[in-house]
Amino acid sequence: MSPAAGEQLSGAHREGRAVEARRVFIGAGCNRVVNNVSWGACGLVAFSTQNAVALFSPLRGEIVTTLPGHKAPVNCTLWLPTKKDVLHVRGRETHYLLSGSADGTIMAWKIGSGKGEWFHALQLPGMHKKGITCLAGRMVSDTIAIFASTSSDGIVVIWEMAIEPTTGGDCKVTCLHSLSVGLKPMVSLSLAVLPGQGGYLILAMGGLDHKIHIYCGDKAGKFIKACELKGHSDWIRSLDFSLPVMMDGERHNLFLVSSSQDRTIRIWKMTSEAAASGSSLQLRKETIEMTSYIEGPLFVAGSTSYQVSLESLLVGHEDWVYSVEWQPPTLLTGDEAHQPMSILSASMDKMMMIWRPEKTTGLWIDSVTVGELSHSALGFYGGLWQPDGRSILAHGYGGSFHMWRDVGLDSENWQPQIVPSGHFAPVSDLTWARSGQYLLSVSHDQTTRIFAPWRNQVNPGDMIYWREIARPQIHGHDLNCVTFIQGSGNHRFVSGADEKVSRVFEAPLSFLKTLQQATLLKPDISEDFDNVQVLGANMSALGLSQKPIYTHGVKESSISNSNDGPDSMETIPDAVPTVFTEPPVEDQLAWNTLWPESHKLYGHGNELFSICCDYEGKLVASSCKAQSAAVAEIWLWEVGTWKAVARLQSHSLTVTQMEFSRNNAFLLSVSRDRHLSIFSIRKTGGAEHRLVAKLEAHKRIIWACSWNPFGYEFATGSRDKSVKIWCVEDASSVKLLATLPQFRDSVTALAWMGRDRASNAGIVAAGMDNGLIELWSVSGGRASSGTQLSVACVLRFDPLLCHVSTVHRLRWRCSTDEKSTLELASCGADHTVRVFEVCGSI
């Protein structure tokens, strides 16, 4: 698939076997917090997804790895060297990444940018009692970095990191100073080297008291308060120092930009006394102009005093301004850094603006405005510059990224770019399409998403990257389970959420044609485009049902909707179903890729929890959350009529997973009541069923089950950290064949893949509560052949490849040929969807 830089392998060569797993795809959304995204001088973007730190390559538009280690959600990240440290970046092979989490932990990661290697460097001493809210720092030499951390506990800590610039070097972090800022904690920081001073640093911090606090200190880390800057009328959300700027013959001008929840941006100018002394200051007072500054406080650092003044007040955003950032400096000849006078701001009004001073008047104006038009989004939590200033990146409320690049030659022309996407809440279930062409996942972020490998139309032999190509369902409840309806016919799936209704969706014409563009394959014979009358779907006002848009009714609907008055109940504009010839961006995904809902299945008394379909596509089984036997019934629905044809009674608590045997003769179910049940199913007009066996299989909750595709063997996994292999004998009883050695944590997901029918050989993938995945080979065990069941662990995935929280579901990609390379999909509580390639002699 995409063996690009940063590719990770997890091999079993340590155990003497040539089985290995490779990362093919990671889909993940961004944590919905400020300060959690950082664009490094090495070119990679770091962001947090639940308890992990993810790295993505803007050039390829894909996530290259996730870094495990934190035990709580990650709030903020910081690269060292920063984008401002252009003098210290040249020729550097090793970069460091800092991450701070909600439990007060700060970790450092070592990133080998040239080779695509990443290591956990160290965990900082626990100085904070509560969650880290911001990290800011600078390189003060090629081997020394000073950075500051702030937390909800009202403490700001100054740290020193001594790093080796070489690849094999190490780093050492020491705490220099701790500042207590009182009951109103700081939420934003910025650190800079004072101009004209060899060893003095300036630290700006802002927070809940509406003031900007300026501290000065030396490289030893002893900071003292210099002054306060007042003006904002709400929380300070972002601060950023520029590099020293030369203006009008003056040197040593330092600019600080601040943004606030009062919707304004302020630019503060700090001029050293040497640059603002004598007659020039007097002259400026006499000739007051629009650009004249308002004098603020004076502070002293070392032997130099600095005059602070308000350079400009920028008003343009209509909501809280969450982030501001100076354009990164460029390196001039002669080892001099040039600071462009350009500021990027991002706001909850769904807009990012680039502010620059006008050439003639010097007034700051918004010269570029980009934004998101999606009606389901609430705005941006932050905006960042690419190190070279050619691209800008925003992250939004929906865990989404938005990137624009200036592709203009003579004038600026900012165009949307491809970025990674994914869920921003735990991913509860996933399934492969019956053709194996794409992957469908559902999440507690109330969305259903489709991921697929997208082939380059111009050069089909190019690298294949996985993309999100559709968002079939955007719901008003957390989604818990999903299954594809097998068999012939259009692409259809059934999903269950935190409601008592299952919903059936059918692929519209726009998706079928987009899928054809993505795969560059001719459509299946069963997919007759001419017979598909539905082009797409519209979201209803309450966000629950999705109404079809018919191919013959597109023009009529647009005319009729234009007559709706402003008081109409459904004021949501119509979707525009589109056939995409390149991967869609967030705006398009959120609005124009919905699938129409064709049926609702009523019957359950509580929220849906588990769902599955037989292999002929004729029966759907569903279960709901239950505390009693009456509610814990499994309902069987007939595909086509969508009527309930049976209600299976056996369990007394929630049925956690169900699966039909490959020949559809049996339905296996496991439950919170620690029992497994086997039902025989016969489809004769309805669905005749009989409880074949019920037994207490484990000592704790049973989370997962999976059938052997070649027979009547099946596996169960439980909170008791065990996996057991069973067999249905004579269609009347269940026999325990083997109990695998105890796992390191609760087993929460299982998937059995057949490899060789003759020897009854296969692979069982097991996912655990700690996010790790193991592969076990299983063979033999048939009474007819007289062979003993043989089980062995063939691969333990590298933790860098795995989830960092509970694995919710594992699914093997179905393939008709018994090829040597297999694909395994997984999803988990860490908000990620992952696809692995497993190869080797298994």
C-alpha positions in Angstrom: 0.0 0.0 0.0 1.9 3.1 1.2 5.4 2.1 2.3 6.4 5.7 2.7 8.8 7.4 5.1 7.8 6.6 8.6 6.5 3.1 7.7 6.4 0.8 10.7 6.9 -2.9 10.8 6.1 -5.3 13.6 7.9 -8.6 13.1 8.0 -11.9 14.9 11.6 -12.4 13.9 12.5 -12.0 17.6 10.6 -15.2 18.1 12.2 -16.9 15.1 9.3 -16.6 12.7 9.0 -14.5 9.6 5.6 -13.0 10.2 5.3 -9.3 10.2 2.7 -6.6 10.3 2.9 -3.2 8.6 0.9 -0.1 9.0 -1.2 0.7 5.9 -3.5 3.3 7.2 -4.4 5.3 10.4 -7.6 7.4 10.5 -8.0 9.7 13.4 -9.5 13.0 14.4 -8.0 15.7 16.5 -8.8 16.2 20.2 -11.1 19.2 20.6 -8.8 21.4 22.7 -6.8 24.5 22.0 -2.9 24.3 21.6 -2.9 20.6 20.8 -1.6 20.9 17.2 2.0 21.8 16.4 3.7 22.1 12.9 7.4 21.3 13.3 10.4 22.6 11.5 11.0 19.0 10.4 7.8 19.3 8.3 5.6 17.0 10.3 2.4 18.0 12.1 1.9 16.7 15.6 -1.6 16.5 17.2 -3.4 14.6 19.9 -6.0 11.9 19.5 -7.3 10.7 22.8 -4.3 9.5 24.8 -1.9 9.3 21.8 0.2 11.8 20.0 -0.2 11.4 16.2 2.2 12.6 13.5 1.0 13.4 10.0 2.8 14.3 6.8 1.2 17.3 5.1 2.9 16.4 1.8 1.2 13.0 1.7 -1.9 13.9 3.6 -1.6 10.8 5.8 -0.9 9.9 9.5 2.5 8.2 9.7 2.4 7.0 13.3 0.8 7.4 16.8 3.0 7.6 19.9 1.8 5.7 23.0 2.7 6.5 26.6 0.2 8.9 28.0 -2.5 7.6 30.4 -4.9 10.6 29.9 -6.0 12.7 27.0 -3.2 14.8 25.5 -3.9 18.6 25.6 -0.9 20.2 23.9 2.2 19.6 21.8 5.4 21.5 21.1 8.2 20.9 18.6 11.8 21.8 19.5 13.5 23.4 17.6 10.4 25.6 16.8 9.6 27.1 13.5 11.1 30.4 14.8 14.5 28.7 15.5 15.6 28.9 11.8 19.2 29.4 12.8 19.3 26.2 14.8 17.4 23.9 12.4 19.9 23.7 9.5 21.3 20.3 9.1 19.6 18.9 12.2 18.5 15.3 11.8 16.9 15.0 15.2 13.9 16.9 16.5 12.1 16.7 19.8 8.4 16.7 20.5 6.9 17.6 23.8 3.4 16.6 24.8 1.3 17.4 27.9 -1.7 15.5 29.1 -4.8 16.1 31.3 -3.2 14.3 34.2 -0.3 16.8 34.4 2.3 14.5 32.6 4.8 15.9 30.1 6.6 13.6 27.8 9.5 14.1 25.3 9.8 12.2 22.0 12.8 12.0 19.8 12.0 12.2 16.1 14.5 11.2 13.5 13.1 13.3 10.6 15.5 12.0 8.0 14.9 8.2 8.6 11.3 8.4 9.8 12.2 7.0 13.3 10.6 8.0 16.6 11.4 7.0 20.1 10.1 7.8 23.6 12.9 9.9 25.0 11.8 10.6 28.6 9.0 11.6 31.0 9.5 14.9 32.8 9.3 15.1 36.6 5.8 15.5 37.9 5.7 19.3 38.7 2.0 19.8 37.8 -0.9 18.5 39.8 -3.6 19.1 37.1 -3.9 19.1 33.3 -1.2 20.8 31.1 -2.9 23.6 29.1 0.0 25.1 27.1 3.7 24.6 26.2 6.0 27.3 24.7 9.7 27.3 24.2 12.8 28.4 22.1 16.3 27.3 21.4 18.8 29.6 23.0 21.7 27.7 21.5 22.3 24.7 19.2 22.1 22.3 22.2 20.0 24.2 24.8 16.3 24.8 24.7 14.2 26.7 27.3 10.5 26.0 27.5 7.7 26.7 29.8 4.6 24.7 30.8 1.4 25.9 32.4 -1.4 24.0 34.0 -4.9 24.3 35.5 -3.2 24.1 39.0 -2.0 27.8 38.6 1.7 26.9 38.3 4.0 27.9 35.4 7.2 25.8 35.3 10.4 26.9 33.4 12.4 23.9 32.0 15.8 23.5 30.3 16.4 20.8 27.7 20.0 19.9 26.9 19.9 18.0 23.6 22.5 16.4 21.4 22.1 17.5 17.7 23.4 14.2 16.4 21.1 11.3 15.7 22.5 9.1 18.4 22.5 11.8 20.9 20.4 12.0 24.0 18.5 14.7 25.9 18.3 15.8 29.5 15.6 18.0 31.0 15.9 19.9 34.3 13.4 22.1 36.1 14.8 25.7 36.4 12.0 27.7 38.1 8.4 27.4 39.2 6.0 30.4 39.2 2.7 30.5 41.0 0.1 32.7 39.3 -2.7 32.4 41.8 -6.3 31.2 41.6 -6.8 32.2 37.9 -4.5 29.9 35.9 -2.8 30.8 32.7 -3.9 29.1 29.5 -1.5 30.7 26.9 2.3 31.2 26.9 4.9 32.6 24.5 8.7 32.7 25.1 11.3 34.8 23.2 14.9 36.0 23.4 15.0 39.7 24.2 16.7 41.7 21.4 20.0 43.4 22.2 20.5 41.2 25.3 22.8 38.2 25.2 21.1 36.1 27.8 17.8 37.5 28.7 14.5 35.9 27.9 10.9 37.3 28.0 7.9 35.2 28.9 4.3 36.3 28.2 1.4 34.5 29.8 -2.3 35.1 29.6 -5.3 33.5 31.1 -8.5 33.9 33.0 -7.8 37.4 34.5 -7.9 39.2 31.1 -4.3 40.5 31.5 -1.1 39.7 29.8 1.7 39.1 32.3 5.3 39.8 31.2 8.1 38.1 33.0 11.8 38.6 32.3 14.6 36.2 33.2 18.0 34.9 32.3 19.1 31.5 30.9 19.4 30.2 34.4 15.6 30.3 34.5 15.0 32.9 37.3 12.1 34.9 36.0 10.7 38.0 37.7 7.5 39.9 36.8 8.2 42.9 34.6 4.7 44.4 33.9 1.1 43.7 33.0 -0.6 44.6 29.7 -4.3 45.5 30.0 -6.8 45.9 27.2 -8.6 42.6 26.6 -12.0 42.2 28.2 -12.1 38.4 28.3 -9.8 35.4 28.6 -6.5 35.5 26.8 -6.5 32.5 24.5 -3.2 32.8 22.5 0.1 34.7 22.6 3.0 34.8 20.1 6.2 36.7 20.0 7.8 37.7 16.7 11.5 37.6 16.0 13.2 41.1 16.4 12.1 43.4 13.6 13.9 46.4 12.1 11.5 49.2 11.2 12.2 52.7 10.1 15.9 52.3 10.8 15.1 51.2 14.4 16.5 47.9 15.6 15.4 45.7 18.5 11.7 46.0 18.0 9.9 42.9 19.4 6.2 42.4 18.7 3.7 40.4 20.7 0.4 39.4 19.3 -2.5 38.4 21.6 -6.0 37.1 21.0 -8.9 36.8 23.3 -12.5 35.6 23.7 -13.5 39.3 23.4 -13.1 38.6 19.6 -10.2 41.0 19.2 -6.5 40.7 18.4 -3.9 43.1 19.8 -0.4 43.7 18.6 2.0 45.0 21.2 5.3 46.6 20.4 8.4 46.4 22.7 11.1 48.9 21.8 14.5 49.0 23.6 15.4 52.4 25.1 18.4 52.7 22.8 16.1 52.5 19.8 13.5 54.9 21.1 15.6 57.5 22.9 16.1 61.2 22.2 14.5 63.3 19.6 12.9 60.5 17.6 10.5 59.8 20.4 9.7 63.5 20.8 9.1 63.9 17.1 6.7 61.0 17.1 4.7 62.5 19.9 4.3 65.8 18.0 3.1 64.2 14.8 0.3 61.9 15.8 -1.0 59.7 13.0 -3.4 56.8 12.7 -0.6 54.4 13.2 0.8 56.1 16.3 1.1 53.8 19.2 -0.4 54.1 22.6 2.3 54.1 25.2 2.1 51.4 27.8 4.3 50.3 30.7 8.2 50.4 30.8 10.2 47.5 32.1 13.9 46.8 32.6 15.8 43.7 31.6 19.5 43.7 32.5 20.9 47.1 31.5 18.2 47.9 28.9 14.8 49.3 29.4 11.9 48.5 27.1 8.9 50.6 26.2 5.7 48.7 25.6 3.0 50.2 23.3 -0.2 49.1 21.6 0.7 48.9 17.9 -2.7 47.9 16.6 -6.1 46.6 17.5 -7.5 44.1 14.9 -11.2 43.6 14.8 -12.6 41.3 12.2 -13.7 38.0 13.7 -17.2 37.5 14.9 -16.5 34.9 17.6 -13.8 33.9 20.1 -10.3 34.1 18.6 -8.6 30.9 19.7 -5.2 31.3 18.1 -2.8 33.8 16.6 0.7 33.1 15.1 3.3 35.2 13.4 4.4 33.9 10.0 7.6 31.8 10.5 10.8 33.7 9.8 12.9 33.0 6.7 16.7 32.6 6.6 18.6 35.3 4.7 22.1 35.1 3.5 24.7 35.9 6.2 22.9 33.9 8.9 20.2 36.5 9.5 16.6 35.6 10.1 13.9 37.8 8.5 10.5 38.1 10.2 7.6 38.7 7.8 5.0 41.1 9.1 2.1 38.7 8.7 -0.2 37.2 11.3 -2.5 34.2 11.1 -5.6 34.1 13.3 -8.2 31.3 13.7 -11.6 31.8 15.3 -14.8 29.9 16.3 -16.5 31.9 13.6 -15.2 29.2 11.2 -12.7 31.6 9.6 -8.9 32.0 9.4 -7.5 35.4 8.5 -4.0 36.5 7.5 -3.3 40.1 8.7 -0.7 42.3 7.1 0.1 46.1 7.4 -1.0 48.0 4.3 2.0 49.3 2.3 0.9 52.9 2.2 -0.8 53.7 5.5 0.8 50.9 7.7 -2.7 50.0 8.9 -3.1 46.3 9.6 -5.8 44.7 7.4 -7.1 41.2 6.8 -5.6 40.4 3.4 -6.6 36.8 3.2 -9.7 35.1 4.6 -10.4 31.3 4.3 -13.0 29.2 6.2 -15.4 26.4 6.5 -18.9 26.6 5.2 -20.2 23.4 6.8 -23.4 23.8 8.8 -22.5 21.1 11.2 -19.2 22.7 12.5 -18.7 25.1 15.3 -15.5 26.7 14.2 -11.7 26.5 14.6 -9.7 25.8 17.7 -6.4 26.8 16.2 -4.5 27.8 13.1 -0.8 27.2 12.1 1.7 28.2 9.4 3.8 25.8 7.5 7.4 26.6 8.2 7.9 28.1 4.7 4.7 30.1 5.0 3.1 28.7 1.9 0.4 26.7 3.6 -1.9 27.2 6.6 -3.6 24.6 8.7 -6.7 24.8 11.0 -8.2 22.2 13.3 -11.9 22.4 14.1 -14.6 21.5 16.6 -15.4 18.3 14.7 -11.9 16.9 15.1 -11.2 17.9 11.5 -8.2 19.5 9.7 -8.5 22.1 7.0 -5.4 23.1 5.0 -5.0 25.7 2.3 -2.0 26.3 0.2 -1.0 29.4 -1.8 -0.8 28.0 -5.4 -0.8 31.4 -7.1 2.1 32.6 -9.2 1.6 36.3 -9.6 -1.0 36.8 -6.8 -2.2 34.8 -3.8 -4.5 31.9 -4.5 -5.3 29.8 -1.5 -6.7 26.4 -2.3 -7.9 23.5 -0.1 -5.6 20.6 0.3 -5.9 16.9 1.2 -5.5 16.3 4.9 -6.0 13.2 7.2 -9.4 12.7 8.7 -11.1 10.4 11.2 -13.3 10.1 14.2 -13.0 12.4 17.2 -14.6 10.0 19.7 -14.3 6.3 20.5 -14.8 4.1 17.4 -17.3 1.4 18.4 -17.5 -0.8 15.4 -16.3 -1.3 11.8 -16.9 -3.6 8.9 -15.5 -4.3 5.4 -17.8 -3.8 2.4 -18.9 -7.2 0.9 -16.5 -6.5 -2.0 -13.6 -5.6 0.4 -13.2 -2.3 -1.5 -13.7 -0.1 1.5 -14.1 0.1 5.2 -17.1 1.4 7.1 -16.8 2.6 10.7 -19.2 4.0 13.3 -18.3 6.1 16.4 -19.6 7.9 19.4 -18.9 11.1 17.5 -22.3 10.3 15.9 -20.9 9.8 12.4 -20.5 6.8 10.0 -17.4 7.1 7.8 -16.1 5.2 4.8 -12.4 4.8 4.2 -10.9 3.4 1.0 -7.5 3.3 -0.9 -7.6 6.1 -3.5 -5.7 5.4 -6.7 -4.1 8.1 -8.8 -6.0 8.5 -12.1 -3.2 10.2 -13.9 -0.5 7.7 -12.8 -2.3 4.5 -11.5 1.1 3.0 -10.6 1.8 5.8 -8.0 1.6 5.4 -4.3 -1.9 4.5 -3.0 -3.1 6.5 0.0 -6.2 5.7 2.0 -8.8 8.5 2.3 -12.1 9.1 3.8 -14.4 9.1 0.7 -17.9 9.5 2.3 -19.7 10.1 5.5 -23.0 8.2 4.9 -24.6 8.9 8.3 -24.4 12.0 10.5 -26.7 11.3 13.5 -28.0 12.8 16.7 -27.1 9.8 18.8 -23.8 8.0 19.6 -23.5 5.1 17.1 -22.7 1.7 18.6 -22.8 -1.0 15.9 -23.0 -1.6 12.1 -23.2 -4.4 9.7 -23.2 -4.7 5.9 -26.0 -6.6 4.3 -24.3 -9.3 2.4 -25.5 -10.9 -0.9 -26.4 -9.2 -4.2 -27.9 -5.8 -4.6 -26.8 -2.3 -3.9 -24.4 -1.4 -1.1 -26.5 -1.4 2.1 -25.8 -1.3 5.8 -27.7 -1.3 9.1 -26.5 0.8 12.0 -27.6 1.0 15.6 -27.1 3.9 18.0 -28.1 5.0 21.5 -31.7 4.8 20.4 -34.2 2.0 20.1 -34.3 2.0 16.3 -32.0 0.4 13.8 -31.7 2.3 10.5 -31.1 0.9 7.0 -29.1 2.9 4.5 -28.6 2.4 0.8 -25.7 3.7 -1.4 -26.8 6.6 -3.7 -25.6 7.0 -7.3 -23.1 9.7 -6.3 -21.3 7.3 -4.0 -21.2 4.4 -6.5 -19.6 6.6 -9.1 -17.2 8.1 -6.6 -16.1 4.6 -5.5 -15.5 3.8 -9.2 -13.2 6.9 -9.4 -11.4 5.8 -6.3 -10.7 2.2 -7.2 -10.4 2.7 -11.0 -12.4 -0.5 -11.3 -15.4 -1.3 -13.5 -18.6 -1.5 -11.5 -19.9 -4.9 -10.4 -22.4 -6.6 -12.7 -25.0 -6.3 -9.9 -24.5 -2.6 -9.7 -26.7 -1.3 -12.4 -26.2 2.5 -12.3 -29.3 3.1 -14.5 -31.6 1.5 -11.9 -30.3 3.7 -9.0 -32.8 6.5 -8.7 -31.4 8.1 -5.6 -28.6 10.6 -6.2 -27.8 11.5 -2.5 -29.5 12.5 0.7 -30.4 15.6 2.7 -30.1 16.0 6.5 -33.3 16.7 8.3 -33.6 19.6 10.7 -33.2 17.4 13.9 -30.3 15.5 12.4 -31.9 12.0 12.7 -33.4 10.9 9.4 -31.7 11.4 6.1 -34.1 12.0 3.2 -33.3 10.9 -0.4 -32.6 13.3 -3.2 -33.9 11.6 -6.5 -32.0 11.9 -9.8 -35.2 13.2 -11.6 -36.1 15.6 -8.8 -32.9 17.7 -8.4 -34.1 20.7 -10.4 -37.6 20.6 -9.0 -36.5 20.5 -5.4 -34.2 23.5 -5.8 -37.1 25.5 -7.3 -39.6 24.5 -4.6 -37.2 25.2 -1.7 -36.6 28.7 -2.9 -40.1 29.6 -1.8 -39.6 28.6 1.8 -39.8 31.6 4.0 -37.3 32.5 6.8 -39.7 31.0 9.4 -39.7 27.6 7.7 -38.9 24.8 10.2 -36.2 23.2 7.9 -33.9 26.1 7.1 -30.9 23.8 6.5 -29.8 24.2 2.9 -29.9 21.3 0.5 -27.0 19.0 0.0 -25.4 18.8 -3.4 -24.5 15.1 -4.1 -21.3 15.1 -6.1 -19.2 12.5 -7.9 -15.7 13.2 -6.7 -12.8 12.7 -9.0 -10.3 13.4 -6.2 -10.7 12.8 -2.4 -13.3 15.1 -0.9 -12.3 17.6 1.8 -14.1 18.2 5.1 -16.8 20.6 3.9 -17.8 18.1 1.2 -17.7 15.1 3.4 -19.9 16.7 6.1 -22.6 17.8 3.7 -22.6 16.2 0.3 -21.8 12.5 0.9 -24.8 11.4 2.9 -26.7 8.1 2.1 -30.5 8.0 2.2 -32.2 6.1 5.0 -34.5 3.5 3.5 -36.0 1.7 6.6 -36.3 1.9 10.3 -36.4 -1.3 12.4 -38.5 -0.8 15.6 -38.7 -3.3 18.4 -36.0 -3.1 21.0 -36.7 -1.6 24.4 -33.3 0.0 25.0 -30.4 1.4 23.1 -28.9 -0.8 20.3 -25.6 -2.4 21.2 -24.8 -5.2 18.7 -25.8 -6.1 15.2 -24.8 -8.7 12.5 -26.0 -10.1 9.2 -25.8 -13.6 7.8 -23.7 -14.4 4.7 -26.6 -14.7 2.3 -27.9 -11.2 3.2 -31.3 -12.5 4.2 -31.3 -12.1 8.0 -30.1 -9.3 10.4 -29.7 -10.0 14.1 -29.7 -7.2 16.6 -29.5 -6.8 20.4 -29.7 -3.9 22.9 -28.5 -2.9 26.3 -30.3 -5.0 28.9 -30.6 -5.6 32.6 -33.2 -8.4 32.3 -33.9 -11.5 30.3 -37.0 -9.9 28.6 -35.0 -7.0 27.2 -31.9 -9.1 26.3 -33.7 -10.8 23.5 -32.0 -11.1 20.1 -34.3 -9.9 17.3 -34.0 -11.4 13.8 -35.1 -9.2 10.9 -35.8 -10.4 7.4 -34.0 -8.4 4.7 -36.4 -7.0 2.1 -39.6 -7.1 4.1 -37.8 -5.7 7.2 -40.1 -7.5 9.5 -39.1 -9.1 12.8 -39.3 -12.8 12.1 -37.9 -14.2 15.5 -37.0 -13.2 19.0 -34.3 -15.4 20.5 -34.3 -15.7 24.3 -31.3 -17.0 26.3 -29.3 -14.2 27.9 -30.1 -12.2 31.0 -27.8 -9.2 30.4 -26.6 -7.2 27.3 -25.6 -9.4 24.4 -22.1 -7.9 23.5 -21.5 -9.6 20.2 -23.2 -12.0 17.7 -22.0 -13.7 14.6 -23.4 -16.2 12.1 -21.4 -19.3 11.1 -20.1 -19.2 7.6 -22.8 -21.6 6.3 -25.5 -19.6 8.2 -26.6 -22.7 10.2 -25.8 -21.3 13.6 -25.9 -17.9 15.4 -23.4 -17.5 18.1 -24.0 -14.8 20.9 -21.9 -13.8 23.9 -23.1 -11.6 26.8 -22.3 -9.7 29.9 -23.9 -12.5 31.8 -20.7 -14.6 31.1 -22.6 -17.1 29.0 -22.4 -18.0 25.3 -25.4 -19.3 23.3 -25.6 -21.2 20.1 -28.8 -21.1 18.1 -29.6 -23.2 15.0 -31.3 -21.1 12.4 -33.4 -22.4 9.4 -34.9 -20.0 7.0 -38.2 -21.6 5.9 -40.7 -18.8 5.2 -39.6 -17.1 8.4 -36.7 -18.1 10.6 -37.0 -21.3 12.6 -34.6 -21.3 15.6 -33.6 -23.6 18.4 -31.3 -23.0 21.3 -28.6 -25.7 20.8 -26.4 -24.8 23.8 -26.0 -22.3 26.5 -23.1 -22.4 29.0 -21.1 -20.2 31.3 -18.0 -19.9 29.3 -15.9 -17.4 31.3 -15.5 -16.0 34.8 -16.1 -12.4 33.7 -17.9 -10.5 30.9 -17.5 -12.0 27.5 -16.7 -9.2 25.0 -15.9 -11.0 21.8 -16.6 -14.0 19.6 -15.6 -15.3 16.1 -16.3 -18.4 14.0 -13.8 -20.4 12.1 -14.7 -19.8 8.4 -14.0 -23.5 7.6 -16.0 -25.2 10.3 -18.0 -25.1 13.5 -15.1 -24.1 15.7 -15.3 -20.6 17.3 -13.4 -18.5 19.8 -14.6 -16.3 22.7 -12.7 -13.6 24.5 -13.4 -12.2 28.0 -12.5 -9.7 30.7 -10.9 -12.6 32.5 -7.9 -12.2 30.1 -8.6 -15.5 28.4 -9.5 -16.8 24.9 -11.1 -20.1 24.6 -11.6 -22.3 21.4 -14.9 -24.2 21.3 -16.5 -26.6 18.8 -20.2 -27.4 18.1 -20.6 -31.2 18.1 -23.4 -33.1 16.3 -25.5 -29.8 16.2 -26.5 -30.5 19.8 -23.6 -29.6 22.2 -20.6 -27.5 22.6 -17.1 -28.8 23.5 -14.2 -26.8 24.8 -11.1 -27.6 22.6 -8.5 -25.3 24.1 -7.8 -22.4 26.4 -5.0 -20.0 25.2 -2.4 -18.9 27.6 -3.5 -16.0 29.7 -3.3 -12.6 28.0 -1.8 -9.4 29.5 -5.2 -7.7 29.6 -8.9 -8.1 29.0 -9.6 -9.5 25.5 -12.1 -7.2 23.9 -12.0 -8.2 20.2 -11.5 -11.3 18.1 -11.4 -12.1 14.4 -10.8 -15.6 12.9 -9.4 -15.8 9.4 -9.2 -19.1 7.5 -5.9 -20.0 5.7 -6.1 -23.6 4.6 -9.3 -25.6 4.5 -7.6 -29.0 4.3 -5.7 -28.7 7.5 -8.4 -26.4 9.1 -5.7 -23.8 9.6 -6.4 -20.2 10.4 -5.3 -17.1 12.3 -7.1 -15.6 15.3 -6.5 -11.9 15.9 -7.0 -10.8 19.5 -7.3 -7.2 20.6 -7.0 -6.2 24.2 -8.2 -3.5 26.6 -4.7 -1.9 26.6 -4.8 -1.5 22.8 -2.4 -4.2 21.9 -3.0 -6.9 19.2 -1.8 -10.4 18.9 -2.0 -13.0 16.2 -2.5 -16.7 17.0 -2.3 -19.6 14.5 -4.9 -22.3 15.0 -5.0 -25.6 13.1 -6.4 -29.1 13.4 -9.0 -30.1 16.0 -11.4 -31.9 13.8 -12.8 -35.1 15.1 -13.2 -36.5 11.6 -9.4 -36.2 10.9 -8.4 -37.2 14.4 -5.9 -34.3 14.7 -5.3 -32.4 17.9 -6.0 -28.7 18.0 -2.7 -26.8 17.7 -2.4 -23.1 18.8 0.6 -20.8 18.8 1.3 -17.1 19.1 2.8 -16.0 15.8 3.0 -12.3 16.3 2.7 -9.6 18.9 2.2 -6.2 17.3 4.7 -3.5 18.1 3.1 -1.0 20.6 3.9 1.8 18.1 1.6 0.1 15.6 -1.2 -0.5 18.0 -4.0 1.4 19.7 -3.4 3.1 23.0 -6.8 2.3 24.5 -9.4 -0.5 24.2 -9.6 -2.4 20.9 -13.3 -2.5 20.1 -13.4 -4.5 16.9 -11.1 -6.5 14.6 -12.1 -7.5 11.0 -10.1 -9.4 8.4 -10.5 -8.2 4.8 -12.3 -11.0 2.9 -10.4 -12.2 -0.1 -11.2 -15.0 -2.5 -7.6 -16.0 -3.2 -5.5 -17.5 -0.4 -2.7 -15.0 -0.9 0.3 -14.6 1.4 -0.6 -11.0 2.4 -3.7 -10.4 4.6 -5.3 -7.1 5.7 -6.6 -6.6 9.2 -8.7 -3.6 10.2 -9.2 -2.5 13.8 -10.9 0.3 15.7 -10.7 1.4 19.3 -11.4 3.8 22.1 -8.4 6.0 21.1 -10.6 7.4 18.2 -8.5 5.6 15.5 -9.3 3.3 12.6 -6.3 1.2 11.6 -5.5 -1.1 8.7 -2.5 -3.5 8.9 -0.9 -5.7 6.3 0.1 -9.1 7.7 2.6 -11.1 5.6 4.9 -14.0 6.0 4.5 -17.8 6.4 1.8 -18.3 8.9 
